[in-house]
Amino acid sequence: MIRYPRAFRCRDGRVVTVRPLERSDLEPLLEFFASLPEEDRLHLRVDVTQREIVRRRLSPLPHWNVLRLIALNGERIVAEASVAHRTYGFEAHVGEARLLVAESFRHCGLGSYLSRQLLAHGITENLEKVEVHLMDDQLPVIRFFERLGFERDGVLKDFVKDIRDRHHNLLIMSLRT
């Protein structure tokens, strides 16, 4: 079991506090999502600028184990990361990771740190594999996960739509834990 909160010092010296997301984080989380460039939000599964969608993210999911972490710079959320897996069934050994980092906190080591926290949690949950699902045009994000050791598993053609209703290929990458 990994203990939180934890402090992380970015390469540029800024310090953030990493801790699990709490129900009381609704307003700061909405502010974080609203601050993301539209290009980032374009690639998300849901429109995270909608209060009800974000509120539902704060509720437990039946038959799922979900760890949601946030990184705080002062009181401001600057990153959100999660790993989720089913608690039973033929996919119970596979987790799915997600990561969002504010533009001003990219390239300082925070994304890598949060990803390692998610993978460590996956190991404590006995996950054999952690996946990320991306639109295949997200080249910087794909390179980021490749540097972490993720490999391309497959592409589903025209499988997802962005928030502008345009089709994209879904790339599935994974890392064995």
C-alpha positions as CSV (number, residue, x, y, z in Angstrom):
1,M,0.0,0.0,0.0
2,I,1.4,3.4,-1.1
3,R,0.9,6.1,1.5
4,Y,-0.3,9.6,0.5
5,P,0.0,12.5,0.5
6,R,3.5,12.5,-1.0
7,A,5.6,15.5,-2.1
8,F,7.2,15.5,-5.5
9,R,9.9,18.0,-6.6
10,C,9.8,18.8,-10.3
11,R,13.0,19.1,-12.2
12,D,12.6,22.9,-12.2
13,G,12.3,22.9,-8.4
14,R,8.6,23.4,-8.0
15,V,7.0,21.1,-5.4
16,V,3.6,19.5,-5.8
17,T,1.6,17.4,-3.4
18,V,0.2,14.1,-4.7
19,R,-2.8,12.6,-3.0
20,P,-6.0,10.6,-3.9
21,L,-8.9,12.6,-5.3
22,E,-11.6,13.3,-2.8
23,R,-15.3,14.2,-3.2
24,S,-14.6,17.7,-1.9
25,D,-12.2,18.3,-5.0
26,L,-15.1,18.9,-7.4
27,E,-14.6,22.6,-7.9
28,P,-10.8,22.5,-8.2
29,L,-11.1,19.6,-10.6
30,L,-13.6,21.5,-12.7
31,E,-11.2,24.4,-12.8
32,F,-8.3,22.1,-13.8
33,F,-10.3,20.6,-16.7
34,A,-11.5,24.0,-17.8
35,S,-7.9,25.2,-17.9
36,L,-6.7,22.5,-20.3
37,P,-6.3,23.5,-23.9
38,E,-9.1,22.4,-26.1
39,E,-6.7,20.2,-28.0
40,D,-6.2,18.1,-24.8
41,R,-9.9,17.9,-24.1
42,L,-10.6,16.9,-27.7
43,H,-8.9,13.6,-27.0
44,L,-10.9,12.7,-23.8
45,R,-13.7,10.2,-23.6
46,V,-16.2,12.7,-22.2
47,D,-16.6,16.4,-21.9
48,V,-15.0,17.1,-18.6
49,T,-16.2,20.7,-18.6
50,Q,-19.7,19.4,-17.6
51,R,-20.2,19.5,-13.9
52,E,-22.4,16.3,-13.8
53,I,-19.8,14.2,-15.7
54,V,-17.0,15.4,-13.3
55,R,-19.3,14.8,-10.3
56,R,-19.9,11.2,-11.4
57,R,-16.1,10.7,-11.6
58,L,-15.9,11.3,-7.9
59,S,-18.4,8.4,-7.1
60,P,-17.3,4.8,-6.7
61,L,-18.0,2.5,-9.6
62,P,-19.6,-0.9,-8.8
63,H,-17.3,-3.8,-9.6
64,W,-14.3,-1.5,-10.3
65,N,-11.2,-0.7,-8.3
66,V,-10.1,2.9,-9.1
67,L,-7.2,4.9,-7.8
68,R,-7.5,8.6,-8.8
69,L,-4.5,10.8,-7.9
70,I,-4.2,14.5,-8.2
71,A,-1.2,16.7,-8.0
72,L,-1.6,20.1,-6.3
73,N,0.5,23.2,-6.5
74,G,-0.7,25.0,-3.5
75,E,-4.5,24.6,-3.8
76,R,-4.5,24.3,-7.6
77,I,-4.8,20.9,-9.3
78,V,-2.1,20.6,-11.9
79,A,-2.5,17.0,-12.8
80,E,-4.9,14.1,-12.6
81,A,-4.0,10.4,-13.0
82,S,-5.9,7.2,-12.5
83,V,-5.7,3.5,-12.9
84,A,-8.9,1.3,-12.9
85,H,-9.6,-2.3,-13.2
86,R,-12.6,-4.6,-12.9
87,T,-12.8,-6.6,-9.6
88,Y,-13.8,-9.8,-11.3
89,G,-14.1,-11.4,-14.8
90,F,-11.7,-12.1,-17.6
91,E,-10.2,-8.5,-17.5
92,A,-9.6,-8.3,-13.8
93,H,-5.8,-8.7,-14.3
94,V,-5.7,-5.6,-16.7
95,G,-5.8,-2.0,-15.6
96,E,-6.4,1.1,-17.6
97,A,-4.3,4.2,-16.8
98,R,-5.2,7.8,-17.7
99,L,-3.1,10.9,-17.2
100,L,-3.7,14.6,-17.7
101,V,-1.1,17.3,-16.8
102,A,-1.5,21.0,-17.0
103,E,0.6,22.6,-19.8
104,S,2.7,24.6,-17.3
105,F,3.7,21.3,-15.5
106,R,4.7,19.3,-18.5
107,H,8.3,18.3,-19.2
108,C,9.2,18.6,-15.5
109,G,9.0,14.9,-14.5
110,L,5.5,15.1,-13.0
111,G,3.8,12.9,-15.7
112,S,6.5,10.2,-15.3
113,Y,6.2,10.3,-11.6
114,L,2.4,9.9,-11.6
115,S,2.7,7.1,-14.2
116,R,5.1,5.3,-11.9
117,Q,2.7,5.7,-9.0
118,L,-0.1,4.2,-11.0
119,L,2.1,1.3,-12.1
120,A,3.2,0.7,-8.5
121,H,-0.5,0.6,-7.5
122,G,-1.2,-1.8,-10.3
123,I,1.5,-4.1,-8.9
124,T,0.0,-4.0,-5.4
125,E,-3.4,-4.9,-7.0
126,N,-1.8,-7.9,-8.7
127,L,-2.4,-6.4,-12.2
128,E,-0.5,-8.2,-14.9
129,K,-0.8,-5.5,-17.5
130,V,-1.7,-1.8,-17.6
131,E,-3.1,-0.3,-20.8
132,V,-3.5,3.2,-22.1
133,H,-6.1,4.0,-24.8
134,L,-5.2,6.9,-27.1
135,M,-6.2,8.4,-30.3
136,D,-3.5,7.5,-32.7
137,D,-2.7,11.1,-33.7
138,Q,-1.6,12.0,-30.2
139,L,2.1,11.6,-31.1
140,P,3.7,13.4,-28.2
141,V,1.6,11.3,-25.7
142,I,2.4,8.1,-27.6
143,R,6.1,8.9,-27.4
144,F,5.8,9.6,-23.7
145,F,4.3,6.2,-23.0
146,E,6.8,4.5,-25.2
147,R,9.6,6.0,-23.2
148,L,7.9,4.5,-20.1
149,G,8.1,1.1,-21.7
150,F,4.5,0.8,-23.1
151,E,4.2,-1.1,-26.4
152,R,1.6,-0.8,-29.1
153,D,-0.9,-3.6,-28.9
154,G,-3.3,-2.7,-31.7
155,V,-5.4,-0.1,-33.5
156,L,-9.1,0.0,-33.9
157,K,-10.0,2.0,-37.0
158,D,-12.4,4.9,-36.7
159,F,-13.4,3.6,-33.3
160,V,-13.8,6.8,-31.3
161,K,-15.2,10.3,-31.8
162,D,-13.7,13.4,-30.3
163,I,-15.9,16.2,-28.8
164,R,-16.2,17.8,-32.2
165,D,-17.8,14.5,-33.5
166,R,-14.8,13.5,-35.7
167,H,-13.7,9.9,-36.0
168,H,-10.3,8.8,-34.9
169,N,-8.4,5.5,-34.7
170,L,-8.0,4.1,-31.1
171,L,-4.5,3.0,-30.3
172,I,-4.1,0.5,-27.4
173,M,-0.7,0.4,-25.7
174,S,0.3,-1.7,-22.7
175,L,3.0,-2.5,-20.2
176,R,3.3,-5.7,-18.4
177,T,3.8,-5.1,-14.6
